[in-house]
């Protein structure tokens, strides 16, 4: 008997392909989501969100319920992504919670991150089961 996933769709944004593979594997093994959208460029992830039709804003098979976002990336970093994310229509963004991924335990980048109501927590990457427990805890769902 398989346990139902907590989410229909999560998005993973990180330029490090190895981190993406590890994070994707841990997310799947924890049964956190049915589907994972993986982007190695924040600009591509933003474009994907911008292209979601207004009629689909309530469709969790199209709109990710959670975004795991790396901060340090080329072209567009996580901070720039957040700045652009906040310009998206609120009926869309209100459906999405963001967890920042950082390889730094000190989160020195944290001071540069814009205030964003969707931003829930900073997590050390790569993800581990206890990180995902924090995600579940936010949604008040125990595994």
C-alpha positions in Angstrom: 0.0 0.0 0.0 1.5 3.3 -1.0 1.1 6.4 1.0 -0.4 9.4 -0.8 2.1 12.2 -1.5 1.7 15.4 0.4 2.0 17.5 -2.8 1.0 17.1 -6.5 4.0 19.1 -7.7 7.2 20.7 -6.3 9.8 22.7 -8.1 13.5 22.3 -7.6 15.8 25.2 -8.8 19.5 24.6 -8.5 22.3 25.0 -11.0 24.2 22.0 -9.5 23.1 18.9 -11.3 24.5 16.6 -8.6 22.6 18.4 -5.9 19.5 18.2 -8.1 19.9 14.4 -8.5 20.4 13.9 -4.7 17.5 16.3 -3.8 15.2 14.7 -6.3 16.0 11.2 -5.0 15.4 12.2 -1.3 12.1 14.0 -2.2 10.9 10.9 -4.1 12.0 8.5 -1.4 10.1 10.6 1.2 7.0 10.5 -0.9 6.7 14.3 -0.6 5.3 14.8 -4.1 3.9 13.0 -7.0 5.9 15.1 -9.5 9.1 17.2 -9.5 9.9 20.0 -11.9 13.7 20.4 -12.0 15.3 23.6 -13.3 19.0 24.2 -13.4 18.5 27.9 -14.3 16.3 30.2 -12.3 15.4 32.2 -15.4 13.8 29.1 -17.0 11.9 28.3 -13.8 10.6 31.9 -13.7 9.6 31.7 -17.3 7.7 28.5 -16.6 5.8 30.3 -13.8 5.1 33.4 -15.9 3.6 31.2 -18.6 1.0 29.5 -16.3 -2.5 30.5 -17.5 -4.7 32.3 -15.0 -7.3 29.5 -15.4 -4.7 27.0 -14.1 -3.7 28.9 -10.9 -5.7 26.5 -8.7 -4.3 23.4 -10.5 -1.6 21.8 -8.4 -0.6 19.6 -11.2 0.6 22.8 -13.0 1.4 25.2 -10.2 4.0 23.9 -7.7 3.0 24.0 -4.1 6.6 24.2 -3.0 9.7 25.6 -4.5 13.2 24.5 -3.3 15.4 27.4 -4.4 19.2 27.6 -4.4 20.6 31.1 -3.8 23.9 31.0 -5.6 23.5 30.4 -9.3 24.8 32.0 -12.5 22.8 34.3 -14.8 19.9 34.8 -12.4 20.5 33.9 -8.7 18.0 33.0 -6.1 17.7 36.5 -4.8 16.9 37.9 -8.3 14.4 35.0 -8.8 12.6 36.0 -5.6 12.5 39.7 -6.7 10.9 38.6 -10.0 8.6 36.0 -8.3 7.1 38.7 -6.1 6.1 40.6 -9.3 3.9 37.6 -10.4 0.2 37.8 -9.9 -0.7 37.2 -6.2 -3.5 34.6 -7.1 -0.6 32.5 -8.4 2.1 33.2 -5.8 -0.2 32.8 -2.9 -0.4 29.0 -3.8 3.4 28.6 -3.5 5.7 28.2 -0.5 9.5 28.7 -1.0 12.2 26.9 0.9 15.7 28.3 0.3 18.5 25.8 -0.2 22.0 26.9 0.9 25.3 25.0 1.2 26.3 27.4 3.9 25.3 26.7 7.5 25.6 30.3 8.3 23.3 31.6 5.6 25.4 34.7 5.1 23.2 35.4 2.0 20.2 35.6 4.2 20.6 39.3 4.8 20.4 39.9 1.0 17.2 38.0 0.5 14.2 40.3 0.0 11.3 40.0 2.4 8.8 37.6 0.8 5.7 36.2 2.5 6.1 33.0 0.6 9.6 32.3 2.0 9.2 29.8 4.8 12.6 28.5 5.8 16.2 28.1 5.0 17.5 24.5 4.6 21.0 23.2 4.2 21.6 21.4 1.0 21.6 18.7 -0.1 18.3 17.8 1.4 18.0 15.1 4.0 15.0 13.5 5.6 15.1 15.9 8.6 14.8 18.9 6.1 11.7 17.3 4.6 10.3 16.8 8.1 10.6 20.6 8.5 8.6 21.0 5.3 5.9 18.6 6.5 5.9 20.4 9.9 5.2 23.7 8.2 2.2 22.1 6.5 1.3 20.4 9.9 1.5 16.9 8.3 3.3 14.1 10.0 4.8 11.1 8.3 
